[in-house]
Amino acid sequence: MLHLIVCLGVLSISFSAVFVRLAAVSPVTATFYRAAYAAPVLVVIWLIERSEDRRGTRERWLAIGSGVILAVDLALWHESIALVGAGLGTVIANVQVVFVAVAAWLLFGERLTWGRVVLIAVVLGGVALTSGLAQHDAYGSSPVAGAVIGVIAGFSYAAFLLVYREANSTPGPRSGPLMDCTLGMVAGAVACAVFDRHFTFTPGRAAHLWLLLLAIGSQVIGWLLIGRALPELPAIETSILLLGQPIFAVMWGLLFFDERLSVLQWAGSAIVLAGVATLSIQAMPPRN
């Protein structure tokens, strides 16, 4: 049952890039409304479960801070989607695993083996291939820039995961940390708006519909389902299940937007996903 819950959550968040493309708004506008529409729903859910929330002030501020970081990540990711497509944009963002591995080495003293170093190099090589290497058949309006921005988004996403994980150290309903994180996203998006000359509080009606679906489907339903099941599943299983997001995203990009990648981009996507999966598995502690 838990595996089904995670799969449904992963399926929900895999549509994020689709809704962003369909909304056709600026990167920060999409980030702002993803949070703004989700926040009231999460507040209501949290109020129902409030009595079970045992978090302290430090964890709540960490969750809010993680939301500010996530706003930066999403703004960058949305820009990469515009430049290189929904599928590739999602695949490239998963290089966050590389940055998490490096952070674990630098911040927590975890051993960085030569095998992991080689895998990191392979993943980064795969990212280079996803850019199309400036070949004429590469998909995207600006695939090289999209790949670079996607990697920076992956770095931001890794920072978000490290902070958000710390904010979830106390057992309790997942709606609490997600609500605080989403409120932080609203603040972060407003701060980022000054760097987005196309930001608007008044997108069109059609855009509002897609942004509402983005907020409810991905930010609320998707992450509540994943947050509910992940603590109860072995880490190795959850890492593999979460790789379904970029795989689904590539499929949606092909089906909905006819995102026909070049041979180099397909090869790069496969290398990135395989490398990320291997790094995730190696990073897991052995089970007793």
C-alpha positions as CSV (number, residue, x, y, z in Angstrom):
1,M,0.0,0.0,0.0
2,L,2.8,2.4,0.9
3,H,4.5,1.8,-2.5
4,L,1.2,2.7,-4.2
5,I,1.0,5.9,-2.2
6,V,4.5,6.9,-3.2
7,C,3.8,6.1,-6.8
8,L,0.7,8.2,-6.8
9,G,2.6,11.1,-5.3
10,V,5.4,10.7,-7.8
11,L,2.8,10.6,-10.6
12,S,1.3,13.8,-9.3
13,I,4.5,15.8,-9.1
14,S,5.6,14.5,-12.5
15,F,2.9,16.8,-14.0
16,S,4.6,19.9,-12.5
17,A,6.6,20.8,-15.6
18,V,3.5,20.1,-17.8
19,F,1.4,22.6,-15.9
20,V,4.2,25.2,-15.9
21,R,4.4,24.9,-19.7
22,L,0.7,25.1,-20.2
23,A,0.4,28.1,-17.9
24,A,2.9,30.0,-20.1
25,V,3.8,32.5,-17.4
26,S,7.1,33.8,-16.2
27,P,9.2,31.5,-14.0
28,V,8.7,33.5,-10.7
29,T,4.9,33.9,-11.5
30,A,4.5,30.2,-11.7
31,T,6.5,29.8,-8.4
32,F,4.4,32.4,-6.6
33,Y,1.1,30.9,-7.6
34,R,2.2,27.4,-6.9
35,A,2.7,28.4,-3.3
36,A,-0.1,31.0,-3.0
37,Y,-2.8,28.6,-4.1
38,A,-1.4,25.7,-2.1
39,A,-0.9,27.6,1.2
40,P,-4.6,28.0,2.3
41,V,-5.3,24.4,1.6
42,L,-2.3,23.3,3.7
43,V,-3.3,25.7,6.5
44,V,-6.7,24.1,6.7
45,I,-5.2,20.5,6.7
46,W,-2.6,21.6,9.4
47,L,-5.3,23.1,11.6
48,I,-7.1,19.7,11.6
49,E,-3.9,17.9,12.6
50,R,-2.5,20.7,14.7
51,S,-2.8,18.8,18.0
52,E,-0.3,16.2,16.8
53,D,2.4,18.7,15.7
54,R,5.2,18.6,18.2
55,R,7.7,20.7,16.3
56,G,9.7,23.5,18.0
57,T,10.4,27.0,16.8
58,R,13.7,26.1,15.3
59,E,12.2,23.4,13.1
60,R,9.4,25.7,12.0
61,W,11.8,28.4,10.9
62,L,14.0,25.8,9.2
63,A,10.9,24.8,7.2
64,I,10.1,28.4,6.3
65,G,13.8,28.9,5.3
66,S,13.7,25.8,3.1
67,G,10.7,27.3,1.3
68,V,12.6,30.4,0.5
69,I,15.4,28.2,-1.0
70,L,12.8,26.2,-2.9
71,A,11.3,29.3,-4.4
72,V,14.8,30.1,-5.9
73,D,15.1,26.5,-7.1
74,L,11.7,26.5,-8.8
75,A,12.2,29.9,-10.4
76,L,15.5,28.5,-12.0
77,W,13.8,25.2,-12.9
78,H,10.9,26.9,-14.6
79,E,13.3,28.9,-16.6
80,S,15.2,25.7,-17.7
81,I,11.8,24.2,-18.7
82,A,11.2,27.2,-21.0
83,L,14.6,26.7,-22.6
84,V,15.0,23.0,-22.8
85,G,11.5,21.5,-22.4
86,A,9.5,19.8,-19.6
87,G,11.2,16.4,-19.9
88,L,14.9,17.4,-20.0
89,G,14.4,20.2,-17.5
90,T,13.1,17.6,-15.0
91,V,15.9,15.1,-15.7
92,I,18.7,17.7,-15.4
93,A,17.3,19.0,-12.0
94,N,17.9,15.5,-10.6
95,V,21.6,16.2,-10.4
96,Q,20.7,17.4,-6.9
97,V,21.9,13.9,-5.8
98,V,25.4,14.9,-6.9
99,F,25.4,18.0,-4.8
100,V,23.9,16.2,-1.8
101,A,26.7,13.7,-2.0
102,V,29.3,16.5,-2.1
103,A,27.6,18.3,0.8
104,A,27.6,15.1,2.9
105,W,31.4,14.9,2.3
106,L,32.1,18.6,3.1
107,L,29.6,19.2,5.9
108,F,29.2,15.8,7.6
109,G,32.5,14.1,6.8
110,E,30.9,11.2,4.9
111,R,33.4,9.3,2.9
112,L,33.6,10.3,-0.8
113,T,34.9,7.2,-2.5
114,W,36.6,7.1,-5.9
115,G,33.6,5.2,-7.2
116,R,31.3,8.1,-6.3
117,V,33.8,10.6,-7.8
118,V,33.7,8.6,-11.1
119,L,29.9,8.4,-10.9
120,I,29.6,12.2,-10.3
121,A,31.8,12.8,-13.4
122,V,29.6,10.4,-15.4
123,V,26.4,12.2,-14.4
124,L,27.9,15.6,-15.2
125,G,29.0,14.2,-18.6
126,G,25.4,13.0,-19.1
127,V,24.2,16.6,-18.4
128,A,26.6,17.9,-21.0
129,L,25.0,15.5,-23.5
130,T,21.5,16.6,-22.6
131,S,22.5,20.1,-23.8
132,G,22.9,18.6,-27.2
133,L,26.4,19.9,-27.5
134,A,25.3,22.8,-29.7
135,Q,24.2,20.3,-32.4
136,H,21.5,21.4,-34.9
137,D,19.1,18.7,-33.9
138,A,19.1,19.4,-30.2
139,Y,15.7,20.1,-28.8
140,G,14.9,23.4,-27.0
141,S,15.0,27.1,-27.7
142,S,18.4,27.3,-25.9
143,P,19.5,23.8,-24.8
144,V,22.9,24.8,-23.6
145,A,21.7,27.6,-21.4
146,G,18.8,25.4,-20.2
147,A,21.2,22.7,-19.1
148,V,23.4,25.2,-17.2
149,I,20.4,26.7,-15.5
150,G,19.1,23.2,-14.7
151,V,22.3,22.3,-13.0
152,I,22.1,25.5,-10.9
153,A,18.5,24.6,-10.0
154,G,19.7,21.1,-9.0
155,F,22.2,22.8,-6.6
156,S,19.4,24.9,-5.1
157,Y,17.2,21.8,-4.8
158,A,19.9,19.9,-2.9
159,A,20.2,22.9,-0.5
160,F,16.4,22.8,0.0
161,L,16.4,19.0,0.7
162,L,19.2,19.3,3.3
163,V,17.4,22.1,5.1
164,Y,13.9,20.6,4.7
165,R,15.1,17.2,6.0
166,E,16.4,18.9,9.2
167,A,13.0,20.7,9.5
168,N,11.3,17.2,9.5
169,S,13.3,15.7,12.3
170,T,10.4,15.5,14.7
171,P,7.7,12.9,14.0
172,G,4.3,14.2,13.3
173,P,1.8,15.2,10.6
174,R,3.6,16.1,7.3
175,S,1.2,18.9,6.7
176,G,3.0,21.1,9.3
177,P,6.5,21.3,7.7
178,L,4.9,21.4,4.2
179,M,2.7,24.3,5.2
180,D,5.6,26.3,6.7
181,C,7.7,25.5,3.6
182,T,5.0,26.7,1.3
183,L,4.6,30.0,3.2
184,G,8.3,30.4,2.9
185,M,7.9,29.9,-0.9
186,V,5.5,32.8,-1.1
187,A,8.0,35.1,0.6
188,G,10.8,33.7,-1.6
189,A,8.9,34.2,-4.8
190,V,8.0,37.8,-3.9
191,A,11.7,38.4,-3.2
192,C,12.7,36.8,-6.6
193,A,10.1,38.9,-8.5
194,V,12.5,41.8,-8.8
195,F,14.7,39.6,-11.0
196,D,11.9,38.6,-13.3
197,R,10.8,41.4,-15.5
198,H,7.8,39.4,-16.7
199,F,6.5,38.7,-13.3
200,T,2.8,39.5,-12.8
201,F,0.1,39.1,-10.1
202,T,-2.5,39.1,-12.9
203,P,-2.0,36.2,-15.3
204,G,-4.8,35.3,-17.6
205,R,-7.7,33.0,-16.7
206,A,-6.4,30.0,-18.4
207,A,-3.0,30.5,-16.7
208,H,-4.8,30.6,-13.3
209,L,-6.4,27.2,-14.0
210,W,-3.1,25.5,-14.8
211,L,-1.4,27.2,-11.8
212,L,-4.2,26.0,-9.5
213,L,-3.7,22.5,-10.8
214,L,0.0,22.9,-10.3
215,A,-0.5,23.9,-6.7
216,I,-3.1,21.3,-5.7
217,G,-1.8,18.4,-7.8
218,S,1.9,18.8,-7.1
219,Q,2.5,21.0,-4.0
220,V,-0.4,19.6,-1.9
221,I,-1.5,16.2,-3.1
222,G,1.9,15.0,-4.5
223,W,4.1,16.1,-1.6
224,L,1.6,15.0,1.1
225,L,1.4,11.5,-0.3
226,I,5.2,11.3,-0.6
227,G,5.8,12.7,2.8
228,R,3.2,10.3,4.3
229,A,4.9,7.2,2.9
230,L,8.6,7.9,2.7
231,P,9.5,7.6,6.4
232,E,8.0,4.1,6.5
233,L,9.8,2.7,3.4
234,P,13.4,1.6,3.1
235,A,15.5,4.6,1.7
236,I,16.8,2.6,-1.3
237,E,13.2,1.8,-2.4
238,T,12.1,5.4,-2.1
239,S,15.0,6.7,-4.1
240,I,14.2,4.4,-6.9
241,L,10.5,5.2,-6.8
242,L,11.3,9.0,-6.9
243,L,13.2,8.5,-10.1
244,G,9.8,7.9,-11.7
245,Q,9.3,11.7,-11.7
246,P,11.8,12.5,-14.5
247,I,10.9,9.4,-16.4
248,F,7.2,10.4,-16.4
249,A,8.2,14.0,-17.2
250,V,10.1,12.9,-20.3
251,M,7.0,10.9,-21.4
252,W,4.7,13.8,-20.8
253,G,7.0,16.1,-22.8
254,L,6.9,13.8,-25.7
255,L,3.1,13.1,-25.6
256,F,1.9,16.7,-24.8
257,F,4.5,18.9,-26.4
258,D,6.1,16.7,-29.0
259,E,9.5,17.2,-27.3
260,R,11.6,15.1,-29.7
261,L,15.1,14.9,-28.2
262,S,18.2,14.3,-30.3
263,V,20.1,11.1,-30.0
264,L,22.7,12.9,-27.8
265,Q,20.0,14.2,-25.5
266,W,18.3,10.8,-25.1
267,A,21.7,9.3,-24.3
268,G,22.5,12.1,-21.8
269,S,19.1,11.6,-20.1
270,A,19.7,7.8,-19.7
271,I,23.2,8.4,-18.3
272,V,22.0,11.0,-15.8
273,L,19.1,8.8,-14.6
274,A,21.3,5.7,-14.3
275,G,24.0,7.7,-12.5
276,V,21.6,9.3,-10.2
277,A,20.0,6.0,-9.3
278,T,23.4,4.4,-8.6
279,L,24.5,7.4,-6.5
280,S,21.3,7.2,-4.5
281,I,21.7,3.5,-3.9
282,Q,25.4,3.9,-2.8
283,A,24.5,6.7,-0.4
284,M,22.1,4.4,1.5
285,P,23.4,3.0,4.8
286,P,23.4,-0.9,5.0
287,R,20.4,-2.4,6.6
288,N,21.0,-4.5,9.7
